[in-house]
Amino acid sequence: MKCLFCNTDMETGRVSIFSTQGDLQILLSYTSIEESKKSIFRRKTKDVNSMQGEEIEAYYCSSCKMILPIFFEE
């Protein structure tokens, strides 16, 4: 997938979304597909105001430092 802002290729991965400090804050944690295949990997995390959900598909732009999670309306 191409970045919406800089048009470079984005890295494919997964995002885990979970609540911290009750329901007041949501933590978004990104792991690339390549890193998830390793036994030890690092996660890029960012506090966001978002819906709480399970692990979902996402893309990461290393140029813009942007994570683009894919949400579907139910």
Contacts in CASP RR format, 6 or more apart in sequence:
PFRMAT RR
TARGET T0000
AUTHOR 0000-0000-0000
METHOD contacts of the structure
MODEL  1
MKCLFCNTDMETGRVSIFSTQGDLQILLSYTSIEESKKSIFRRKTKDVNS
MQGEEIEAYYCSSCKMILPIFFEE
1 9 0 8 1.000
1 10 0 8 1.000
1 12 0 8 1.000
1 59 0 8 1.000
1 68 0 8 1.000
2 8 0 8 1.000
2 9 0 8 1.000
2 10 0 8 1.000
3 9 0 8 1.000
3 10 0 8 1.000
3 61 0 8 1.000
3 63 0 8 1.000
3 64 0 8 1.000
3 66 0 8 1.000
4 68 0 8 1.000
5 61 0 8 1.000
5 64 0 8 1.000
5 66 0 8 1.000
6 61 0 8 1.000
6 63 0 8 1.000
6 64 0 8 1.000
8 61 0 8 1.000
8 62 0 8 1.000
8 63 0 8 1.000
10 59 0 8 1.000
10 60 0 8 1.000
10 61 0 8 1.000
10 68 0 8 1.000
11 32 0 8 1.000
11 33 0 8 1.000
11 34 0 8 1.000
11 59 0 8 1.000
11 60 0 8 1.000
11 61 0 8 1.000
11 62 0 8 1.000
12 32 0 8 1.000
12 33 0 8 1.000
12 57 0 8 1.000
12 58 0 8 1.000
12 59 0 8 1.000
13 30 0 8 1.000
13 31 0 8 1.000
13 32 0 8 1.000
13 33 0 8 1.000
13 36 0 8 1.000
13 57 0 8 1.000
13 58 0 8 1.000
13 59 0 8 1.000
13 60 0 8 1.000
14 30 0 8 1.000
14 31 0 8 1.000
14 33 0 8 1.000
14 36 0 8 1.000
14 55 0 8 1.000
14 56 0 8 1.000
14 57 0 8 1.000
14 58 0 8 1.000
15 28 0 8 1.000
15 29 0 8 1.000
15 30 0 8 1.000
15 31 0 8 1.000
15 55 0 8 1.000
15 56 0 8 1.000
15 57 0 8 1.000
15 58 0 8 1.000
15 67 0 8 1.000
15 69 0 8 1.000
16 28 0 8 1.000
16 29 0 8 1.000
16 31 0 8 1.000
16 54 0 8 1.000
16 55 0 8 1.000
17 26 0 8 1.000
17 27 0 8 1.000
17 28 0 8 1.000
17 29 0 8 1.000
17 50 0 8 1.000
17 51 0 8 1.000
17 52 0 8 1.000
17 53 0 8 1.000
17 54 0 8 1.000
17 55 0 8 1.000
17 56 0 8 1.000
17 69 0 8 1.000
18 26 0 8 1.000
18 27 0 8 1.000
18 29 0 8 1.000
18 52 0 8 1.000
18 53 0 8 1.000
19 25 0 8 1.000
19 26 0 8 1.000
19 27 0 8 1.000
19 52 0 8 1.000
20 26 0 8 1.000
20 27 0 8 1.000
20 47 0 8 1.000
23 52 0 8 1.000
25 47 0 8 1.000
26 47 0 8 1.000
26 48 0 8 1.000
26 49 0 8 1.000
26 50 0 8 1.000
26 51 0 8 1.000
26 52 0 8 1.000
27 45 0 8 1.000
27 46 0 8 1.000
27 47 0 8 1.000
27 48 0 8 1.000
28 45 0 8 1.000
28 46 0 8 1.000
28 47 0 8 1.000
28 48 0 8 1.000
28 50 0 8 1.000
28 67 0 8 1.000
28 69 0 8 1.000
29 43 0 8 1.000
29 44 0 8 1.000
29 45 0 8 1.000
30 43 0 8 1.000
30 44 0 8 1.000
30 45 0 8 1.000
30 46 0 8 1.000
30 58 0 8 1.000
30 60 0 8 1.000
30 67 0 8 1.000
31 41 0 8 1.000
31 43 0 8 1.000
31 44 0 8 1.000
32 41 0 8 1.000
32 60 0 8 1.000
35 41 0 8 1.000
35 42 0 8 1.000
44 60 0 8 1.000
44 67 0 8 1.000
46 67 0 8 1.000
50 69 0 8 1.000
51 71 0 8 1.000
56 69 0 8 1.000
56 70 0 8 1.000
56 71 0 8 1.000
57 69 0 8 1.000
57 70 0 8 1.000
58 67 0 8 1.000
58 68 0 8 1.000
58 69 0 8 1.000
58 70 0 8 1.000
59 67 0 8 1.000
59 68 0 8 1.000
59 70 0 8 1.000
60 66 0 8 1.000
60 67 0 8 1.000
60 68 0 8 1.000
61 68 0 8 1.000
END
